[in-house]
Amino acid sequence: MTTPPMQPGYSQGVSDKSKIVAGILQILLPFGVGRFYMGDTKTGVIQLIVTLVTCGFGGIWGVIDGILILVKGGVDGQGRPLRD
């Protein structure tokens, strides 16, 4: 018996990434590092560019994002919820 192929748009299980690690990385290094860890490279690159262009003031976005990741959780690059 074979396993059915994964359907696009449907996630399987819980991510191997931790929301605590992602949130702490995002707060301590607020230029997208937590997003890179989660596998969300698009948002990570945007946060990095905004932080560089605004001479660091865009890092406020990263700090707020890190707090939201810790409080509400999030999903990894494959759409699976982060583990606690």
Phi and psi in degrees as a GROMACS rama.xvg file:
@    title "Ramachandran Plot"
@    xaxis  label "Phi"
@    yaxis  label "Psi"
@TYPE xy
-105.57  156.674  THR-2
-84.7739  141.385  THR-3
-67.8185  150.677  PRO-4
-67.1242  152.709  PRO-5
-68.6293  132.386  MET-6
-83.8048  137.938  GLN-7
-65.0438  139.462  PRO-8
91.7967  -10.0329  GLY-9
-112.569  130.078  TYR-10
-94.674  157.427  SER-11
-119.952  113.878  GLN-12
73.252  -158.126  GLY-13
-107.72  148.029  VAL-14
-66.1408  156.521  SER-15
-85.1814  -2.59496  ASP-16
-90.5519  144.017  LYS-17
-96.3709  136.56  SER-18
-70.6307  -27.4453  LYS-19
-68.6249  -45.5755  ILE-20
-63.7241  -44.3682  VAL-21
-62.4074  -44.3234  ALA-22
-65.5048  -43.6545  GLY-23
-65.6364  -43.0679  ILE-24
-60.3765  -41.5949  LEU-25
-67.4443  -34.2661  GLN-26
-76.3612  -45.0656  ILE-27
-76.3288  -32.5019  LEU-28
-124.896  76.5459  LEU-29
-78.3963  33.9079  PRO-30
-116.14  37.3063  PHE-31
96.9322  3.83701  GLY-32
-63.3263  -40.0629  VAL-33
-63.1813  -37.4096  GLY-34
-69.4769  -37.5923  ARG-35
-63.4573  -41.1696  PHE-36
-60.448  -40.102  TYR-37
-73.2317  -15.3473  MET-38
94.3165  7.67655  GLY-39
-94.9239  74.5606  ASP-40
-69.3727  -30.8597  THR-41
-61.4032  -51.0476  LYS-42
-66.8919  -36.3763  THR-43
-61.1185  -43.5689  GLY-44
-65.8279  -41.6184  VAL-45
-63.0459  -43.1113  ILE-46
-63.7424  -39.6188  GLN-47
-62.2341  -46.8764  LEU-48
-64.1532  -44.3809  ILE-49
-61.7468  -41.8502  VAL-50
-65.1035  -40.9162  THR-51
-69.2466  -42.4862  LEU-52
-67.0898  -34.9591  VAL-53
-93.0117  15.216  THR-54
55.5912  37.605  CYS-55
100.756  -19.2531  GLY-56
-68.2471  -24.3728  PHE-57
-69.3887  -10.7457  GLY-58
-64.2156  -16.9419  GLY-59
-60.7472  -38.0453  ILE-60
-58.3914  -43.1347  TRP-61
-64.6874  -38.947  GLY-62
-66.4534  -45.5045  VAL-63
-63.519  -40.8333  ILE-64
-61.8536  -40.8095  ASP-65
-63.3421  -40.5204  GLY-66
-64.5838  -42.8045  ILE-67
-64.4585  -36.2757  LEU-68
-64.1936  -41.9152  ILE-69
-66.6034  -38.5932  LEU-70
-80.8036  -49.2791  VAL-71
-101.16  -13.0868  LYS-72
83.4783  -155.553  GLY-73
172.619  -170.377  GLY-74
-126.221  154.269  VAL-75
-85.7779  -171.188  ASP-76
-63.7811  -21.7039  GLY-77
-96.9142  3.88584  GLN-78
85.76  8.77364  GLY-79
-87.849  142.283  ARG-80
-66.2485  142.552  PRO-81
-68.8372  145.143  LEU-82
-80.4266  156.261  ARG-83
